[in-house]
């Protein structure tokens, strides 16, 4: 039996240029901290994946130099 991975489509705006970006995030990525380059301006976007108290996936994005 194969395990089905559920992907969540997360939409956000680039913190540099405002371009609309769509990422597919796996629910198992909770706690992940990664860099995704903007497809328009090529700037590094820091992405943090977590879940809120209602088990809803939350994607937090910031510029690459923000703490």
N, C-alpha and C positions, 0 to 999 in steps of 0.2 A: 504494500500500500504506500502510495506517495503522499507526502505531506504537502498541502497546498499553502503556499505563502501568500498572505494578504498584503497587497500594496495599497497604500493610501496616497492619493494625489494631493500634494500640498502646493498651494499657490501663494506667492508673495511677490513683493516689489523689490528690485535691487536697491540696496541702501545708498548706492552711488548715483546711478542714472535713472532710477525709477522704472526700468523695464519690467514687464510682467514675466515671471519665471514660474515654471511648473516642475516640481520634483516628485518622483515616485519614491516613497519611503516605506520600507518594510517595518512591520510592527516590532520585529525583533531588534530594530535599530535603537530602541529606547536607551538613552544614556550616551548615544553617539555624539561626537563632536568632530566635525569635519569641515573642510573647505571646498566650496563649489565656486568655480569661476563663472561670472556673469557671461551669458552668451552674446551680449551686446557690447558691453564696455570692457570685458575681460578682467575686471577687478575681482579680487578674492573676497568671497562672502563666507563668513563663518556661520555654520549651521549647527544648532543644538537640538536634539530630538529628546522629548520627554513625554510623560503622560500627566494629565491633571487628575484631580481627586475623583472625577467622573469617568476615568479610564479613556478619556479622549486624547488622541495624539496632539501634541503641541510642537510646532517647529518655530524656534526662535532664530532670527537671522540678525547679523550685525556686520559691520565692516571688519575686515581682516585684522585691523589693529586695535579694535575694541577689546577690553578685557572680559 
